[in-house]
């Protein structure tokens, strides 16, 4: 690894914005993940129409923290390798497989048919709550667009539509915050299932 030192003005000029904490890095994007390489029992997170790169980066960090096995980035979503997503992930994007898919609905159908994966759509108006959701076994948690939620074609494929109960007339959480709640509960359930196996 080679390290270069530069004056602050030059760093600011190269980076193109002021929020850089004085450090830059160049890295290769890791090899693309594949549905063929999933663990026998897997927890996946799918991004359906997420547009805000900072949200995507925080979701990636949450996935790494809570043990997701891979991330599926739909063709209508921001890539986890966009500069601001990488920064918000605190580098976690280099520790977890990312699978880019032009059609998220097609990939979710493959997961259902080949691996019997349950598709769980995060939905503030879902028919069930996270208190009653089953998040162990093969699960793919789908996180939808910041404004409109999961797309209609993905919603039709979902095995479950699950919401997080909230107080004080709060109608929804930021998608990155919601991902942390779902992933924590998934990790808790999966750990409990291993203990009782």
FIDRENPA-473587 format. One record per residue: residue number from 0; residue in one letter; x, z, y of N, C-alpha, C in turn. Coordinates in pm, whole numbers, plus 32768, in hexadecimal, padded with zeros to 4 digits. Atoms other than C-alpha are relative to their C-alpha. Example, Ala and Ser with C-alpha at 12.3 -4.5 7.8 and 13.67 -1.06 7.14 Angstrom:
ATOM    nr   rest    nxx    nzz    nyy   caxx   cazz   cayy    cxx    czz    cyy
ATOM     0      A   8059   8000   7F89   84CE   830C   7E3E   805A   8000   8078
ATOM     1      S   7FAE   7FFA   7F89   8557   82CA   7F96   7FB3   8049   806D
! end
This chain:
ATOM    nr   rest    nxx    nzz    nyy   caxx   cazz   cayy    cxx    czz    cyy
ATOM     0      X   8055   8000   7F8B   8000   8000   8000   805A   8000   807C
ATOM     1      X   7FB4   8009   7F83   8084   7FA2   8158   7FAE   803E   8070
ATOM     2      X   8043   7FBF   7F90   802E   8075   828A   803E   7FCD   8082
ATOM     3      X   7FD3   802E   7F7C   8041   7FE9   83ED   7FCE   8062   8069
ATOM     4      X   8028   7FAF   7F8F   8037   80B4   852C   7FEB   7FA5   8078
ATOM     5      X   801D   8053   7F8B   7F9B   8024   8669   7FCA   8057   8070
ATOM     6      X   803A   7FBB   7F8C   7F38   808D   87C7   7F68   7FFD   7FF6
ATOM     7      X   8091   7FF3   8007   7DD0   80FB   87F4   7FB8   7F85   8035
ATOM     8      X   8041   8077   7FC7   7D79   7FCF   88D0   8000   7F8C   7F9D
ATOM     9      X   7FF8   806C   8061   7DEF   7EDD   87C3   7FA0   8019   7F8C
ATOM    10      X   805D   7FDD   806D   7D2C   7F96   86B4   7F70   7FE2   802C
ATOM    11      X   8088   8017   7FCD   7BF1   7F8A   878D   7FE2   7F6A   8008
ATOM    12      X   8013   8091   7FF5   7C22   7E15   87C9   7FEA   7FC1   7F75
ATOM    13      X   800D   8038   8087   7C4C   7DC9   8656   7F7C   8027   7FC0
ATOM    14      X   807A   7FCF   8041   7B2A   7EA1   85E2   7F84   7FC6   8043
ATOM    15      X   8071   803B   7FBA   7A3D   7E25   86EF   7F99   8064   8030
ATOM    16      X   8058   7F98   7FCC   7990   7F71   8735   804F   8082   8005
ATOM    17      X   7FB1   7F88   7FE3   79FA   80CE   87A1   7FFA   806B   7F93
ATOM    18      X   800F   7F95   8064   7983   81A2   867B   8050   7FDB   7F83
ATOM    19      X   7FAB   8024   8071   7AAA   8177   8591   805D   8071   7FD7
ATOM    20      X   7FB0   7F8A   801F   7B5C   82CB   8594   8094   7FDF   7FEF
ATOM    21      X   7F72   8020   8000   7CA8   8218   85B9   8039   7FCC   7F7E
ATOM    22      X   7FD0   802E   8083   7CBA   8197   8454   7FB7   7F80   7FD9
ATOM    23      X   8039   807C   8037   7C82   803B   83C2   803B   7FEB   7F75
ATOM    24      X   7FCB   8022   8085   7CA8   7FBC   8260   7FC9   7F78   7FD7
ATOM    25      X   802C   807D   803D   7C91   7E72   81A9   7FFE   8018   7F6A
ATOM    26      X   800C   7FE9   8090   7C13   7E7C   8043   7FBB   7F89   7FC0
ATOM    27      X   8045   8069   804B   7BA5   7D87   7F38   7F7A   8035   7FD0
ATOM    28      X   8081   7FDC   803B   7A38   7D8A   7ED2   8012   8005   7F68
ATOM    29      X   7FEF   7FF7   8091   7A2F   7E04   7D68   7FB6   7F92   7FB6
ATOM    30      X   8046   8062   8053   79C1   7D21   7C4D   7F6B   8021   7FFB
ATOM    31      X   8092   7FEF   8004   784A   7CEC   7C43   7FD4   8047   7F81
ATOM    32      X   8039   7FBC   8074   7789   7DD7   7B5F   7FA4   7FA2   7FB3
ATOM    33      X   8056   8053   8055   76AB   7D52   7A49   7F9C   8057   7FB4
ATOM    34      X   8064   7FB9   8051   756D   7DBB   7999   8031   800F   7F70
ATOM    35      X   7FCD   7FFA   808A   762A   7D78   7854   805B   8077   7FE8
ATOM    36      X   7FA0   7F92   800F   7715   7E9C   7896   7FC4   8089   801E
ATOM    37      X   803F   7F80   7FE1   7616   7FB0   78CE   8012   8063   7F8D
ATOM    38      X   7FFD   7F9B   806A   7635   80FA   7812   7F7D   8000   7FB1
ATOM    39      X   8078   7FFC   8055   753E   8135   76F7   7F8F   8047   8049
ATOM    40      X   8063   7FBB   7FAE   7487   8233   77CE   802F   7FF4   8091
ATOM    41      X   7FCE   801E   7F7A   7495   81CA   793B   7F9D   8028   806E
ATOM    42      X   8049   7FE8   7F84   7424   822C   7A96   8034   7F9B   8065
ATOM    43      X   7FDC   8069   7FA1   7423   8107   7B87   7FB2   8013   8081
ATOM    44      X   8047   8003   7F80   73C3   80DF   7CF3   7FFB   7F6F   802E
ATOM    45      X   8012   8089   7FD1   7334   7F97   7D73   7FDA   8002   8094
ATOM    46      X   801A   800C   7F71   7330   7F33   7EE2   7FA7   7F87   8017
ATOM    47      X   8064   806A   7FEE   71FB   7E68   7F3E   7FE3   7FED   8095
ATOM    48      X   801B   8022   7F75   720A   7DD8   809C   8038   8061   8066
ATOM    49      X   7FC3   7FA6   7F9F   72E3   7EE2   813E   8055   7FB0   8062
ATOM    50      X   7FBD   8051   7F99   7367   7E59   8287   8069   804E   804E
ATOM    51      X   7FA7   7FB0   7FAC   7420   7F7A   832B   807A   8029   7FAE
ATOM    52      X   7F88   7FED   8051   7586   7F83   82B0   8027   8092   7FF2
ATOM    53      X   7FDF   7F72   800A   75B7   80F4   82FF   7FAC   8044   7F94
ATOM    54      X   8054   7FC9   806B   748E   814A   821D   8038   7FDB   7F78
ATOM    55      X   7FCA   802E   8080   7523   8079   8106   807F   8050   7FDD
ATOM    56      X   7F86   7FB5   801A   7673   8129   812A   7FE6   808F   7FD6
ATOM    57      X   8021   7F75   8025   75DA   8285   811C   7FC1   8003   7F75
ATOM    58      X   803A   8007   8086   750D   8220   7FEB   806D   7FF0   7F97
ATOM    59      X   7F90   8012   805D   764C   81A9   7F40   8049   8085   7FEB
ATOM    60      X   7FBD   7F7E   800C   76F1   82F7   7F8C   7FAC   8061   7FAD
ATOM    61      X   8059   7FAA   804E   75C0   83AF   7F01   8003   7FD9   7F6C
ATOM    62      X   7FFA   8030   808C   75CD   82D6   7DC7   807E   8034   7FBB
ATOM    63      X   7F83   7FCE   803A   7739   8336   7D8E   7FF9   8097   7FEB
ATOM    64      X   8005   7F6E   8006   76F6   84A6   7DD5   7FA8   8032   7F8F
ATOM    65      X   8062   7FCF   8061   75CE   84C2   7CE8   8002   7FB4   7F7C
ATOM    66      X   7FEA   8038   8084   764B   83EA   7BCA   7FB3   7F84   7FDB
ATOM    67      X   803E   8081   8023   7598   829C   7BE4   806A   7FA8   7FBE
ATOM    68      X   7FA2   8053   804B   7635   819F   7AF8   801E   7F7A   8043
ATOM    69      X   7FEA   8080   7FBA   760D   8067   7BD2   7F96   7FF0   806C
ATOM    70      X   805C   8022   7F94   7563   7FD9   7D06   7FDF   7F6D   7FF5
ATOM    71      X   802C   808C   7FFB   7494   7E9A   7D05   7FDB   7FE1   8091
ATOM    72      X   801E   8028   7F77   7494   7DF2   7E59   7FB4   7F7D   7FFD
ATOM    73      X   8053   8079   7FFF   7375   7CFC   7E79   8030   7F9F   8069
ATOM    74      X   7FD5   8068   7FA4   73B0   7BB4   7F2B   7FC9   8012   808D
ATOM    75      X   803A   7FE7   7F7C   72D5   7C2F   804A   8034   8080   803E
ATOM    76      X   7FC8   7F83   7FCE   73AA   7D66   8080   808D   7FEC   8039
ATOM    77      X   7F77   7FF9   7FCE   74E5   7DB3   8141   805E   801F   7F8C
ATOM    78      X   7F9E   7FE5   8069   7616   7DAC   805E   8044   8086   8019
ATOM    79      X   7FB4   7F84   7FEF   76BE   7EFC   801E   8090   7FEA   8030
ATOM    80      X   7F79   801B   7FD4   7806   7E4C   807B   8009   7FD5   8092
ATOM    81      X   7FFC   8018   7F70   77A5   7E0B   81E6   8050   8072   8040
ATOM    82      X   7FA2   7F9F   7FC6   78A0   7EBF   82C7   7FC0   8088   801D
ATOM    83      X   803C   7F7F   7FDC   77B2   7FCA   834B   7FCA   8048   7F86
ATOM    84      X   802D   7FC0   807C   7723   8008   81F1   8076   8042   7FB9
ATOM    85      X   7F88   7FC9   803F   7882   803C   8166   8029   8081   8048
ATOM    86      X   7FD8   7F8A   7FB2   78D1   812E   8282   7FA0   8075   7FE5
ATOM    87      X   8062   7F95   8018   778B   81F3   8250   8006   8036   7F71
ATOM    88      X   7FF4   7FD2   808B   77CD   8204   80DA   807A   805A   7FEC
ATOM    89      X   7F83   7FB2   8008   7919   82B5   8124   8056   7FD0   7F8B
ATOM    90      X   7FAE   803A   806A   79BC   81C7   802B   7FC3   8009   7F76
ATOM    91      X   803F   7FF1   8085   78CB   821F   7F10   7FDC   7F79   7FC2
ATOM    92      X   8024   8085   8033   7873   80AD   7EF3   806C   7FC9   7FA3
ATOM    93      X   7F95   802E   8058   79C4   807C   7E46   8006   804E   7F7D
ATOM    94      X   8002   7FAE   807B   796B   817A   7D37   7F85   7FE9   7FAA
ATOM    95      X   807D   8014   804A   7819   80F9   7CC1   7FE4   7F6A   7FF6
ATOM    96      X   801A   8090   800E   77BB   7FA2   7C34   7F8B   7FD3   8057
ATOM    97      X   8069   803F   7FB1   76ED   7EC2   7D18   7FDE   7F7A   7FC0
ATOM    98      X   802F   807E   803A   761B   7DA6   7C8A   7FAA   7FBB   806A
ATOM    99      X   8050   804F   7FA1   75A6   7CA4   7D8A   7FA5   7FA3   7FB0
ATOM   100      X   805D   8055   8048   7471   7BED   7D16   7FAB   7FB2   8063
ATOM   101      X   8053   804E   7FA3   73C0   7ACB   7DC7   7F6D   8022   7FF4
ATOM   102      X   808C   7FDA   8015   7275   7B3B   7D2E   7FFC   808A   7FC0
ATOM   103      X   8007   7F79   8034   724B   7CB1   7D0A   7F91   800B   7F98
ATOM   104      X   806F   7FFA   8060   70FC   7C7F   7C5A   802C   7FCD   7F77
ATOM   105      X   7FCF   8036   8081   71A2   7BA7   7B4D   805C   8063   7FB9
ATOM   106      X   7FA4   7F9F   803C   72B4   7CA9   7B16   7FB7   807A   7FCB
ATOM   107      X   804E   7F8D   802F   71B7   7DC3   7AFB   7FB3   7FDD   7F81
ATOM   108      X   8044   802B   807C   70F4   7CFA   79F9   8062   8000   7F8A
ATOM   109      X   7F9A   7FFD   806A   7236   7CCF   7931   801A   808E   7FD2
ATOM   110      X   7FEA   7F73   8023   726F   7E46   793F   7F8F   8035   7FA9
ATOM   111      X   8073   7FD2   804F   7111   7E84   78BB   8003   7FC6   7F74
ATOM   112      X   8008   8043   8081   7126   7D86   77A3   8077   801F   7FA6
ATOM   113      X   7F87   7FEF   8051   728E   7DB8   7730   8023   8092   7FE5
ATOM   114      X   7FD1   7F76   800A   72C2   7F2B   776B   7F90   8068   8005
ATOM   115      X   8073   7FA5   7FF3   7162   7FC0   7787   8013   8061   8075
ATOM   116      X   7FE8   7FB0   7F89   71C0   803C   78DE   7F7D   8012   804D
ATOM   117      X   8074   7FE5   7FAB   70AC   80E6   79A4   8024   7FE2   8090
ATOM   118      X   7FEB   8024   7F74   708D   805E   7B05   7FAF   8062   8055
ATOM   119      X   8042   7F9A   7FAD   7040   8179   7BF9   800E   7FD8   8092
ATOM   120      X   7FFF   8026   7F74   6FDF   810C   7D57   7FEF   807C   8057
ATOM   121      X   8010   7F95   7F9E   701B   820A   7E6C   7F94   7FD4   8061
ATOM   122      X   8077   802A   7FB4   6ECD   8203   7F21   7FC0   807C   803D
ATOM   123      X   803A   7F89   7FC2   6E56   8303   8022   7F6C   8013   7FDF
ATOM   124      X   808F   7FF8   8023   6CF0   82B2   7FB6   7FEC   7FEF   7F6A
ATOM   125      X   8003   8016   8090   6D40   82AC   7E42   7F95   8050   7FB9
ATOM   126      X   806A   7FBF   804F   6C43   830B   7D38   802F   8086   7FC9
ATOM   127      X   7FCC   7F80   8032   6D29   8422   7CBC   806B   8033   805F
ATOM   128      X   7F99   7FC6   7FAB   6E1F   850E   7D5F   807E   8018   7FAE
ATOM   129      X   7F80   7FE9   8041   6F88   8556   7D12   7FFB   807A   7FA5
ATOM   130      X   800F   7F8A   8055   6F14   86A2   7C7D   7FD8   7FD9   7F71
ATOM   131      X   8034   8029   8083   6E73   85E2   7B5E   8046   7F85   7FC8
ATOM   132      X   7FBE   807A   802D   6F5A   84B5   7B42   8064   801E   7F90
ATOM   133      X   7F9B   7FF7   806A   702C   847F   7A0A   8074   7FA5   8025
ATOM   134      X   7F8D   804B   7FCF   7187   8415   7A78   8077   8006   7FA1
ATOM   135      X   7F93   8007   8061   7252   843B   7938   7FEF   7F82   7FAC
ATOM   136      X   8004   807D   804C   7299   8325   783E   802B   7F8C   8059
ATOM   137      X   7FDC   8077   7FB4   72BF   81C1   78BF   7FA0   7FF0   8076
ATOM   138      X   8051   8003   7F86   7244   81BF   7A27   8046   7FAD   8069
ATOM   139      X   7FD0   8045   7F88   726C   80D8   7B4F   7FA8   802B   8073
ATOM   140      X   8046   7FD5   7F89   7207   8175   7C99   8009   7F91   8068
ATOM   141      X   8002   806C   7F9D   719A   806B   7D92   7FE2   803B   8089
ATOM   142      X   800F   7FD4   7F76   71C6   80B7   7F04   7FDE   7F86   8055
ATOM   143      X   8031   8073   7FB7   7104   7FD3   7FEB   8029   7FFC   8092
ATOM   144      X   7FE4   801D   7F74   7120   7F48   8149   7FDC   8076   805B
ATOM   145      X   8011   7F8F   7FA5   713C   8044   8266   7F75   8005   803F
ATOM   146      X   8085   8001   7FC0   6FEC   7FD6   82FA   7F8D   7FEC   7F9E
ATOM   147      X   8071   802B   8053   6F1D   7F3F   81E1   8006   8032   7F70
ATOM   148      X   7FF6   7FD0   808A   6F97   7FE5   80A1   8025   7F91   7FA0
ATOM   149      X   7FDC   8064   8064   6FC2   7F25   7F5D   7FAB   7F82   8011
ATOM   150      X   8047   807F   7FF3   6F5E   7DB7   7F56   7F8E   7FF8   7F9B
ATOM   151      X   8074   8009   805B   6E13   7D55   7EB1   8026   7FD9   7F72
ATOM   152      X   7FDC   802A   8087   6EBB   7CA6   7D8A   8047   806D   7FB3
ATOM   153      X   7FBE   7F8F   8041   6F93   7DD4   7D41   7F9D   8070   7FE6
ATOM   154      X   8067   7F98   8013   6E6E   7EC2   7D71   7FAE   7FE6   7F81
ATOM   155      X   804D   8022   8079   6DB4   7E08   7C5C   804C   8021   7F80
ATOM   156      X   7FAE   7FE4   8077   6ED6   7E40   7B6B   8015   8095   7FE9
ATOM   157      X   7FDF   7F72   8008   6EF5   7FB3   7BB3   7FAC   8047   7F97
ATOM   158      X   8042   7FAC   8063   6EA3   809D   7A94   7FBA   8073   8046
ATOM   159      X   8035   7F8E   7FB6   6E6A   81B9   7B8B   8018   7FEB   8095
ATOM   160      X   7FF1   7FFB   7F6F   6E32   81DB   7D01   8003   8093   8025
ATOM   161      X   7FEA   7F71   7FF2   6EBD   832C   7D64   801F   8024   8091
ATOM   162      X   7FE9   7FD1   7F78   6EAF   83E6   7EAF   803C   808B   8003
ATOM   163      X   7FC8   7F7B   7FE8   6F56   851A   7F3D   7F9D   804C   8057
ATOM   164      X   805E   7FB4   7FAC   6E5B   8620   7FB7   8046   8037   807C
ATOM   165      X   7FC6   7FD3   7F82   6E96   867D   8123   7F9C   8051   8050
ATOM   166      X   8053   7FA7   7FB0   6E13   8775   8220   7FF9   7FD1   8091
ATOM   167      X   800D   8016   7F6F   6DAD   8775   8390   7FE0   7F6F   8023
ATOM   168      X   8030   8089   7FE9   6D09   861D   8379   8073   7F9A   8008
ATOM   169      X   7F92   805F   8007   6E5C   8576   833B   7FD9   7F92   7F9E
ATOM   170      X   8035   806B   8057   6E00   8421   82AE   8069   7FC5   7FA3
ATOM   171      X   7F9A   8039   8057   6F50   83B8   821D   8088   8034   802B
ATOM   172      X   7F75   7FE0   7FE2   70C5   83F6   820F   804E   7F80   8018
ATOM   173      X   7FA1   806E   7FFB   71E0   8312   8271   8025   7FDC   7F70
ATOM   174      X   7FEA   802C   808A   722C   8243   813A   807E   803D   7FC3
ATOM   175      X   7F86   7FC2   8034   738B   82D1   811A   7FE7   8093   7FDD
ATOM   176      X   8023   7F75   801F   7303   8435   812B   7FAC   8008   7F82
ATOM   177      X   8056   8002   8077   71F8   83E1   802A   8053   7FE5   7F82
ATOM   178      X   7FAD   801D   8075   7304   8354   7F42   8046   807E   7FCE
ATOM   179      X   7FBD   7F84   8029   73BA   84A3   7F43   7FA2   805B   7FB5
ATOM   180      X   8063   7FAB   8044   727C   855D   7EE2   7FE5   7FCB   7F73
ATOM   181      X   801B   803C   8083   722D   846B   7DC6   8078   800E   7FA2
ATOM   182      X   7F8A   7FFE   8056   7392   845E   7D45   8023   808E   7FD5
ATOM   183      X   7FE9   7F75   8028   73B8   85D8   7D4A   7FA1   8027   7F8F
ATOM   184      X   8062   7FDE   8069   7277   85FF   7C80   8020   7FB8   7F7E
ATOM   185      X   7FDA   804A   8079   72E8   84F0   7B8E   8076   8044   7FBB
ATOM   186      X   7F8C   7FBC   803C   7435   85A0   7B5A   7FD7   8083   7FBF
ATOM   187      X   802E   7F80   8037   7386   86EF   7B26   7FB9   7FEB   7F7B
ATOM   188      X   804A   801B   807B   7299   865D   7A21   805C   7FD1   7F91
ATOM   189      X   7FA7   8037   8066   73AC   85A3   796C   805D   806B   7FC8
ATOM   190      X   7FAD   7F91   802E   748A   86D7   795C   7FB0   805B   7FA4
ATOM   191      X   8056   7FAB   8053   7366   87A3   78D2   7FE6   7FBF   7F78
ATOM   192      X   8019   8047   807E   731F   8697   77CC   807A   8009   7FA3
ATOM   193      X   7F87   7FF4   8051   748B   86A5   7755   800E   808A   7FC3
ATOM   194      X   7FF6   7F76   8031   747E   881E   7735   7FA1   8017   7F8A
ATOM   195      X   8066   7FEA   8066   7342   880E   7660   8007   7F9A   7F8F
ATOM   196      X   7FF5   8067   8069   73B3   86E4   758D   8039   803B   7F7F
! end
